[in-house]
Amino acid sequence: MFQITKRTSSAALLLLLMPAGVWISGWLWTPGMSDLILRPLYWITETVSAPWGILTNTLLCIWFLWCLRFRIKPAIGLVVILIAAVLLGQGVKTYVKNQVQEPRPYVQWLGTSQQMDVTAFYQQKSKLRSKQVRQELENSTLIPQWLSKSWQNDTGFAFPSGHTMFAASWALLGVGLLWPRRHYKTVAVLMVWAVLVMGSRLLLGMHWPRDLLASVAISWLLVTLSCWLTQRLCGPLTIPPQEQQEITEREVE
């Protein structure tokens, strides 16, 4: 448990560096960034958004099961526990959002630039909020149509970030379980992907840096507890001899 906590804590601190730096710098989101930057970031954020997030989740589950194939029972147990933890996290996220009721950056911008009543906006049902966003941006030359549609599909409160929780959870899981098995490339890809997802939420006007910080902290707690429960319920996650032999052979190659 200590080694897993040590690894996930170190990785969580790395994930916190970017949003912490942005927050300390005082940077605030404003529209007008080039499509050449925003479009790729939108595709990255879509890997977590429905329905593509389901595909991402499925592929990652399959990949983790393959990577942990010599310990299939604890791997399957871990996936079940993690999915339960993610669902619990989404429930916590929804509760916190409704309690904090923090406007998204783009909604705050609409309130300033379009003189939109932000409080009244959030008092409406989601369909009416989407309709109002479309109406407010109908004649806008500053916001591209595809970004307007993205905003229309995501009119809820900002704090915390569900997208960040999803990506950070998988990245931390990779560090917790795959790092000892020398799957460094997988871990690196997951960490970079998580940071890019977090960055996309900032630059697309969906979240504030503090939303990301809170989400990483929640993800760290969920993943660490998931690994601990797996050890308790499915047995130790230490590397068995046959897998250690494969790791040695892979390193020699």
VEXLO-665195 format. One line per field, with one value per residue (C-alpha): x, y, z; residue in one letter. Coordinates in nm, 2 decimals, m for minus. Example, Ala and Ser with C-alpha at 12.3 -4.5 7.8 and 13.67 -1.06 7.14 Angstrom:
2
px: c(1.23 1.37)
py: c(m0.45 m0.11)
pz: c(0.78 0.71)
res: c(a s)
This chain:
253
px: c(0.00 0.28 0.45 0.13 0.05 0.41 0.38 0.03 0.12 0.42 0.22 m0.06 0.19 0.31 m0.04 m0.10 0.19 0.02 m0.30 m0.12 0.12 m0.17 m0.36 m0.05 0.02 m0.32 m0.41 m0.78 m0.95 m1.05 m1.19 m1.01 m0.75 m0.66 m0.86 m0.53 m0.48 m0.84 m0.95 m0.69 m0.77 m1.14 m1.06 m0.86 m1.14 m1.38 m1.19 m1.35 m1.69 m1.99 m2.01 m1.64 m1.55 m1.72 m1.49 m1.19 m1.28 m1.34 m1.01 m0.81 m0.97 m0.87 m0.52 m0.47 m0.61 m0.35 m0.07 m0.17 m0.25 m0.04 m0.25 m0.59 m0.80 m0.68 m0.68 m1.05 m1.12 m0.94 m1.14 m1.47 m1.36 m1.23 m1.55 m1.75 m1.51 m1.55 m1.93 m1.91 m1.67 m1.92 m2.19 m1.97 m1.88 m2.25 m2.32 m2.03 m2.12 m2.48 m2.35 m2.07 m2.26 m1.95 m2.01 m1.80 m1.55 m1.74 m2.06 m1.89 m1.76 m2.11 m2.23 m1.98 m1.97 m2.34 m2.48 m2.63 m2.77 m2.55 m2.77 m3.09 m2.91 m2.83 m3.18 m3.31 m3.33 m3.04 m3.23 m3.32 m2.96 m2.84 m3.09 m2.98 m2.61 m2.70 m2.90 m2.63 m2.36 m2.58 m2.42 m2.08 m1.77 m1.54 m1.66 m1.65 m1.97 m1.82 m1.71 m2.06 m2.21 m1.97 m2.07 m2.44 m2.39 m2.21 m2.40 m2.36 m2.15 m1.77 m1.64 m1.49 m1.40 m1.54 m1.32 m1.01 m1.12 m1.16 m0.83 m0.63 m0.78 m0.65 m0.31 m0.27 m0.39 m0.12 0.15 0.02 0.00 0.20 0.51 0.65 0.59 0.81 0.53 0.69 0.55 0.19 0.24 0.40 0.12 m0.15 0.02 0.06 m0.30 m0.43 m0.24 m0.37 m0.72 m0.68 m0.53 m0.81 m1.07 m0.89 m0.84 m1.19 m1.34 m1.49 m1.30 m1.09 m0.75 m0.89 m1.15 m0.86 m0.67 m0.97 m1.04 m0.68 m0.70 m1.03 m0.89 m0.58 m0.79 m1.02 m0.73 m0.53 m0.83 m0.92 m0.57 m0.59 m0.93 m0.80 m0.51 m0.75 m1.01 m0.81 m0.47 m0.14 m0.05 0.31 0.48 0.46 0.78 0.66 0.59 0.92 1.09 0.90 0.99 1.36 1.34 1.17 1.44 1.71 1.55)
py: c(0.00 0.24 0.19 0.24 0.56 0.68 0.63 0.78 1.08 1.16 1.13 1.34 1.62 1.61 1.65 1.94 2.14 2.27 2.40 2.53 2.72 2.86 2.96 3.13 3.32 3.48 3.37 3.40 3.24 3.48 3.39 3.43 3.16 3.01 2.72 2.54 2.51 2.48 2.21 1.95 2.03 1.98 1.63 1.55 1.66 1.44 1.13 1.18 1.32 1.10 0.88 0.85 0.84 0.50 0.37 0.52 0.35 0.02 0.03 0.12 m0.16 m0.41 m0.27 m0.28 m0.64 m0.74 m0.56 m0.74 m1.08 m1.28 m1.14 m1.15 m1.20 m0.88 m0.69 m0.77 m0.69 m0.36 m0.27 m0.34 m0.14 0.15 0.17 0.18 0.45 0.65 0.63 0.74 1.02 1.14 1.14 1.34 1.57 1.64 1.70 1.94 2.12 2.18 2.30 2.53 2.65 2.80 2.95 2.82 3.07 3.10 3.16 3.43 3.58 3.58 3.76 4.03 4.06 4.00 4.14 3.80 3.74 3.45 3.38 3.36 3.15 2.88 2.88 2.74 2.38 2.25 2.26 2.63 2.71 2.54 2.75 3.07 3.00 2.94 3.26 3.47 3.35 3.34 3.64 3.61 3.61 3.55 3.21 2.93 2.73 2.40 2.56 2.72 2.37 2.23 2.49 2.42 2.06 2.14 2.42 2.29 2.43 2.42 2.30 2.03 1.89 1.55 1.52 1.58 1.32 1.06 1.12 1.17 0.85 0.64 0.81 0.75 0.40 0.34 0.48 0.27 m0.06 m0.05 0.13 m0.17 m0.38 m0.15 m0.04 0.31 0.40 0.34 0.54 0.83 0.83 0.83 1.11 1.33 1.25 1.36 1.69 1.76 1.69 1.92 2.19 2.15 2.22 2.54 2.67 2.57 2.80 2.51 2.52 2.73 2.61 2.54 2.30 2.09 2.10 1.97 1.70 1.56 1.54 1.35 1.12 1.05 0.95 0.73 0.55 0.49 0.35 0.13 m0.02 m0.08 m0.25 m0.47 m0.58 m0.66 m0.84 m1.00 m1.06 m0.88 m0.69 m0.78 m0.92 m1.30 m1.49 m1.56 m1.19 m1.09 m1.32 m1.16 m0.81 m0.91 m1.05 m0.73 m0.52 m0.72 m0.68)
pz: c(0.00 0.09 m0.25 m0.44 m0.24 m0.30 m0.68 m0.71 m0.49 m0.70 m1.02 m0.88 m0.79 m1.15 m1.27 m1.03 m1.17 m1.48 m1.32 m1.02 m1.24 m1.44 m1.13 m0.97 m1.30 m1.29 m1.64 m1.73 m2.03 m2.31 m2.66 m2.99 m2.99 m3.33 m3.46 m3.53 m3.15 m3.04 m3.28 m3.17 m2.81 m2.88 m3.02 m2.72 m2.48 m2.69 m2.59 m2.25 m2.35 m2.42 m2.62 m2.70 m2.33 m2.32 m2.60 m2.43 m2.10 m2.27 m2.46 m2.15 m1.95 m2.21 m2.23 m1.85 m1.84 m2.11 m1.92 m1.60 m1.77 m1.52 m1.24 m1.41 m1.10 m0.92 m1.25 m1.31 m0.95 m0.99 m1.30 m1.12 m0.82 m1.03 m1.24 m0.91 m0.78 m1.10 m1.07 m0.71 m0.81 m1.07 m0.80 m0.57 m0.86 m0.94 m0.57 m0.53 m0.86 m0.73 m0.39 m0.52 m0.84 m1.00 m1.35 m1.63 m1.78 m2.11 m1.92 m1.71 m2.04 m2.19 m1.88 m1.94 m2.31 m2.38 m2.06 m1.99 m1.64 m1.52 m1.22 m1.43 m1.68 m1.43 m1.29 m1.62 m1.73 m1.94 m2.27 m2.21 m2.12 m2.44 m2.64 m2.48 m2.55 m2.92 m2.93 m2.76 m3.01 m3.32 m3.49 m3.32 m3.54 m3.25 m3.15 m3.41 m3.47 m3.35 m3.02 m2.98 m3.02 m2.77 m2.52 m2.59 m2.49 m2.16 m1.98 m1.62 m1.34 m1.35 m1.01 m1.02 m1.36 m1.46 m1.76 m1.55 m1.30 m1.57 m1.74 m1.41 m1.27 m1.55 m1.55 m1.18 m1.22 m1.48 m1.24 m0.96 m1.14 m1.46 m1.36 m1.16 m1.46 m1.67 m1.90 m1.91 m2.25 m2.15 m1.83 m2.02 m2.28 m2.00 m1.81 m2.13 m2.23 m1.89 m1.90 m2.25 m2.14 m1.85 m2.08 m2.32 m2.05 m1.97 m2.33 m2.44 m2.17 m1.97 m1.64 m1.41 m1.28 m0.93 m1.08 m1.22 m0.89 m0.70 m0.96 m0.95 m0.57 m0.58 m0.85 m0.64 m0.34 m0.55 m0.73 m0.42 m0.24 m0.54 m0.54 m0.16 m0.20 m0.48 m0.26 0.02 m0.19 m0.47 m0.32 m0.36 m0.68 m0.66 m0.97 m1.00 m1.11 m1.46 m1.53 m1.37 m1.62 m1.91 m1.79 m1.77 m2.13 m2.25 m2.10 m2.26 m2.60)
res: c(m f q i t k r t s s a a l l l l l m p a g v w i s g w l w t p g m s d l i l r p l y w i t e t v s a p w g i l t n t l l c i w f l w c l r f r i k p a i g l v v i l i a a v l l g q g v k t y v k n q v q e p r p y v q w l g t s q q m d v t a f y q q k s k l r s k q v r q e l e n s t l i p q w l s k s w q n d t g f a f p s g h t m f a a s w a l l g v g l l w p r r h y k t v a v l m v w a v l v m g s r l l l g m h w p r d l l a s v a i s w l l v t l s c w l t q r l c g p l t i p p q e q q e i t e r e v e)
